[in-house]
Amino acid sequence: MSTVSIARITEDQARARRAEILQAIGDVEAFRARAEAHLLDAREQSLCDQLDDLDYLLAR
């Protein structure tokens, strides 16, 4: 069974975290293509999941 972590963040914090992730991954198109092809390592998959969550929360 997995655990779920819940954190409250402001919109500004979400935008800042999203910017950090985008900077860390570099080429977003290449990163997304690798994600679609299931070629991400565990760290990259975590970043991808976080980015998806933030995009959802920020209605992107």
QUIDA-V749959 format. One record per residue. PSI is psi in degrees with one decimal (none if undefined). OMEGA is omega in whole degrees, -180 to 180 (* if undefined). NEAR is the number of other ideal C-beta (glycine too) atoms within 10 Angstrom. Layout:
PSI&OMEGA&NEAR  PSI&OMEGA&NEAR
This chain:
135.7&-179&2  162.1&178&3  154.5&179&4  130.3&176&4  133.9&178&4  130.8&179&4  140.3&174&5  127.1&177&5  152.8&177&12  167.5&177&8  -39.0&178&9  -40.2&178&8  -39.1&179&12  -42.8&178&15  -40.4&179&13  -43.3&179&13  -39.3&178&15  -42.7&178&18  -39.7&177&11  -44.1&-179&12  -45.4&180&17  -38.4&178&14  -39.0&-178&8  -35.0&-176&12  -19.4&178&18  -114.4&-177&8  104.5&-175&9  -42.1&-179&11  -44.2&179&7  -39.4&179&10  -46.6&179&20  -37.8&178&13  -42.1&178&11  -36.4&178&16  -43.9&179&18  -33.6&-179&9  5.3&179&8  43.5&-178&7  10.5&-179&11  144.3&173&17  179.3&-174&9  -41.7&180&7  -45.1&180&9  -38.2&179&15  -38.2&177&13  -43.6&177&12  -40.6&179&19  -44.5&179&17  -43.0&179&12  -42.5&180&14  -43.8&178&21  -43.6&179&12  -45.3&-180&13  -40.6&177&20  -39.9&178&12  -48.3&-178&9  -33.4&-179&12  6.4&178&11  52.1&179&5  none&*&9
